Amino acid sequence: MRIDKFLAVVNIVKRRAIAQDMVKEGVVYLNGVKAKGSKTVKVGDRITIKYLKGERNYQVLQIPTTKSIPKAERDRYVKEL
């Protein structure tokens, strides 16, 4: 799954358009490397998002197979480090 789509599906960001803008601006890193929108996310990958007031780190636990997941199930797919 593409990184911008993954961020939106697992409810890290509200909309895919926001995720695409974040990737385009270079604030999203995948395994320590600045991510491009077409980069594929795999189980075990680490995603870092650098905000103005700090950064958030996530580890991919599972790849969703549906278009969206309930917010309550977010912990099954991603773990905040």
N, C-alpha and C positions, 0 to 999 in steps of 0.2 A: 504494500500500500504506500502511496506517495506520502511524504512527510507532512505536506500542507493538509491533505485530507485526513490523515491520522490525528493531527492536532485538533481538528474540528470534530471528528467523530467521537473521540474519547473525552470531549468537553474540557480540554485545556484552554481553548479559545472558543468564543461564541459562534463565530461564522468562519467558513472556509476562506472568504475574501480577506478577512483579518489575518488569518494564518498565511495566506499568500503574500500579503504586504509585509509581514514580519520576516518571512524568508527572503523576500526581495531586498529588504533593508539590511539584511545580514545580522540579525540578532538571534537567529536560531542555529544551533550547532548540533551536529550528529556525530557522536563519538569523538568530540574535540575538534572537528573540522566544520568550517562554515558550510551549512547545508544549502543546496539548490532545491527548488520546488519539485523537481523530478526524482529526487533521491528516494530510494526505497527503504522503508523501515522494516527491520527484522526483529524477532524476539531476542532480547538481551542487549539491544542497542541502548545507548544513553543519549538523551536529548537534553540540551541546555538552552534555556531562553534567557538572554541578558536584558533585563529591564533597566531603567534609569536608576532605580533604588536597590539594585542587587540582581541576583540571578536565581533561577529555579532549575533544579535538576530532576529529571525523570528517568526511570528505567522501564523499558517496554517488556511487559510480561506476556502479552498475548495480542494477536492481531484480530480486530473485530471482523466479522463476516457480513454484518448488516450495515445499512446506511447510517444508522444512529443507535446509540445505546442509552439506557436510562442513567441519569447522574449517579444513582445509587450503586450501579455496577462498575463505575469507573476504576475502582481498586482492583478489579479482576484483570484489567488491561494495562494499567500503568501504575508505577509506584513512585511516589515523590521521595527523593533522597535528601 
